[in-house]
Amino acid sequence: MPFVPLYLDPTAAGLGLQMLLGGIVGGLVTVKLFWGRVFSLFRKNSPDPAEALATSEAPEASEEV
């Protein structure tokens, strides 16, 4: 079987580069959007998000005179 060298035109190389860079940028945007969740995986004592939300929205006790 004879050896047939394949031709790689500049358009195909540009498309491959765009796909690679798009994947990297997409991954960085995903990490940025979900940074709190990603960072909480590495904390030792991370508070439960539901508890933090419940305590921040708890109505303050008001004293009526």
N, C-alpha and C positions, 0 to 999 in steps of 0.2 A: 504494500500500500504506500503510495507516494506521500511525502510530507507536504502539506498545504498550509503555508503561513496565513494566518487570519489577519484581516485588515481592521484596524481600530481607528475610525475616523475621529476628528476633533469633537464632533457633536456628541458622540457616545462617551468620550472622556469627560466632557463638560457636564453631561447628564449624570454620570456617576459621581462627579465631584459635588454637584448640587444635591444629590440624594444623601451623600455622606454629611455634608454641612447642614442640611435640613434636619437630619436625624440628631445631630449634636445639639443644634439650637433648640429643637423640640424637647429634647431631654432636659436641657437647662431651664427652659420655661416651665416644664412640669415640676422640676425640683423647686423652682422659685415659688410657684403657686402653692405647693404643698410643703413648704419649708417647715412649718410648725409640726406637722405630723412626722416628717422625716427626722427632725431634730429630737422629737420626744422619744424616738426609738433608742437614742443613745443616752438618755438621762437615767439616772438611778432611781430617783424618787419623783416620777412625773405625776402630777395630779390628774385625776380622772376628768376629762373634758366636761362630762355631764355635771359633776359636782361643782366645778368652777363656774359653769354657766348658771347653775341653780343658786349659788351663793351670790353671784353678781346681780342677779335679777330679783333677789329676795326683797320684799317690801320692808322698808325700815319701820320699826316700831315707833309709833307716835303716841305721846302721852296727852290725853285730853284732860283738861282741868275743868 
